[in-house]
């Protein structure tokens, strides 16, 4: 194909690839974003894996798109050159000749499933899975989403903010402070739950202005809660 004619220099520019169809355009036409296909792992780098695709072109699976549960550095160790993998097409940039692929996108996000129905500010029952110096690793009893309660959020009273009070396997109620999809964890607080319960009790049973002490108010709330359980 003639690309340019320069009469002054008596020169004609020709192109061979322009006579052929663009493999990247053909790829998009046959494999739109969202579709899946199988390819061979051609190379593994510090950024991810290159996978051979139809049309003699390569697509890349970034480390962050290999696994929902493991870090990319851990997940990529499960693969080697020559492996056949099934991937989902995430994006195609014809101009830059780049194709982004994903392996984890072939399945639903387990964190999203585990946090379905959970909302910031809700109180959930948790099971302690690990006790650390910084706080408690927990698992929500419903759904199984993992979370963390900082040492300073273990109780309203500073004297009760001691991790040694707790043991693996124990259950406790905590308020959801944050649902972080990036870290894939819940941030919870027993302290916030206690403060909210105290506020509700003050509103329902009176205040110090009415002559009732905080102990009286909380005691009344506790007795009612116990009565409701027994009935």
N, C-alpha and C positions, 0 to 999 in steps of 0.2 A: 504494500500500500504506500502511495506517495504521501509523505507527511509535509514536505516543504520544497519549494523551488526557488533558488536564488540565482537569477539571470546574471547578476554582476560577477558572482564567483563561479558561474557555470557549474553549480552544484545542486544536486537533488537529494533530499533526505528520504530514505525509505524505512519502513517498519515491517518486521515480520510478525511480531506478536499481535499487531493490530488486525492481521488477517484471520486471527483465531478468536474464538469466543472467550470472554473473560471467565476464568475458572471460578473466581470469587462470586461473580454475578450468577453463574450457573449453580453454584453451591447454594446460595440463598434461595433460588427458585425451587430447588429440589429438597432442601432441608431448612425450612423456616425456623425462626427462633421458637423454642418450646418443644421442638421435636427431639427424638433420641436417636442415636446411632452408635455403632460399634467401631472401634478403631484400635490400632496397635500403639502401645507406648513406645515412642521413638527416642525420647530422651527425658532425663530427670535432672532438674536444676534446683538451685536454692529458692526459686520462685514457684516451682510447681512441675507439672508434667506436660510434655508435648505429645499429642496424639495424632497419628496419621489418619487423614480423612479422605473421602472420595475426591477425585480431581487432583491428586498428588499435592495436597496442601495440608498444613498442620494446624491444629487447634490447641489451645492451652487450658489446662485445668490448674487454676491458681491454688496455692496451698490452702487458702481459706474456703475453697469449694470442694474439698475432698471428703470431709467428715463433719457431722454435727457434733459428735461427742468428743473426738480427739483433736488435739492441735494439729495443724497441717504438717509440722515437722515429724510428729509421731505417725500420723496416718500415711504419709508418703513412703515410709519404710516398708509398708506392706506390698509395694509395687516394685517391678524391675523392668528394664528394657525388654520388649518382646511380649509383655503381657497384653492380652486383649481385654479392653474395658468397654463398658457401656456408659455413655455420658449424655447429658442433656445440653442442648445448645442454649446458652444464656444470652449471647449477643454476637452480632456479625458486623464488622466495620469494613466495608468493601474498599473504601479509600485508603485506609491504613493497612489493609490486608491482615486483619486480626479476627480471630474467632475465639470467643470465650466459652469454655465448657464447664460443666459441673457434674460431680458424682453424687454429692449429698442431696442435690435437688431432685434426685430420683425417688426419694422418700420424704415423708412429712417430717417437719421439724418436731422432734420429741419434746423440746422445751415449750413450744407453742401448744402442743397437746396437753402437757402437764399443767400449764397455767391457764388453760381454758376455763373460764368461769371465775377466775381469781381477779380481784380488783385491788388497786391501791387503797389502803385504809381499812380493808377487811381484816377480821381476826380469824386466824386459822390454827388448827391443832398441828403441832410439829413433833417429830420424833428426833431425838438427838442422835446423830451418827458419829460425831467426833467432838471431843473437848480439847480446845487449844488454849494457849495463854491469852490469845487475842479475843476469844469468844467461843461460840458454839456453831458447829456445822450441823445443819438440820435438814430433814426431809419433810415436806408437807404431807400429812397423813392422807389427804385426798389429792390424787394426781401424781404425787411423788416428786414434785419440783424441789430441787435442792435450794438451800438458802443459808444465810449466815446471820447470827445475832451477835453484835459487838459486845464486848465486856461491859461497856458503859450503858448498854441497853438491856442488861439482864434484869434490872429491877429499878424501881423509882428511888429507893433508898440506897445511898452510896455503900453502906455497910453490907448490903445484900448483893452487890455487884461482884460476886466471887465465883469464878468458874468451877472451883472445887465443890460447890454446892450441887453440881449436876453430874450425871453419869450417862454413858451411852445407853440408849434404849428407853430412857425416860421420855415422857410426853409433857408438853407445855403449850400453852396458848400464847400467840404473839400476833402483833399487828403488822400487816404488810406496809412497809415504808416505800419500797421501790421494787418494780419488776423490770430487771435489766436484761433485755434480749441479747445484748452484746457480751456480757459476762456470763449469761445464761444462769443467773442466780436471782433469788429473792433476797431483799434486805428486810429483816424483820426486827421488831422491838417489843420486848415484854414491858419495858418502861412506858412506852407510848400507850400500850393497852391498859396498864394500871392507871395512868393519868386520865385516860378517857373514861374508865369506869368510875373513877373518883369524881370527875366532873358531872357524870350522869347521876351519881348518887347525891351529890350536892343539890342538883336541880330538882330531883324527885323527892328527897326526904328533908330538905331544909338547908339552912346555912348557919354559919356562926352568929349571924345577926339575930336569928330566931332563938338563940340560947342553946342550940345543940352543938356539941363539940364534933370535930371531924371523926373521932372514934365512934361516937354515938351514931352518926350518919352512916358511916361505913358498916357499922355493926348491924344496923337496921337493914341495909341493902343485902348483907351477907345472910341474915336470917331469912329474908324473903326468898333469896335464891335457893337456900337449902330447903325451905318449905315447898318451893315449886318442884324441886327434884324428887322429894318424898311423895308428893301428890301426883 
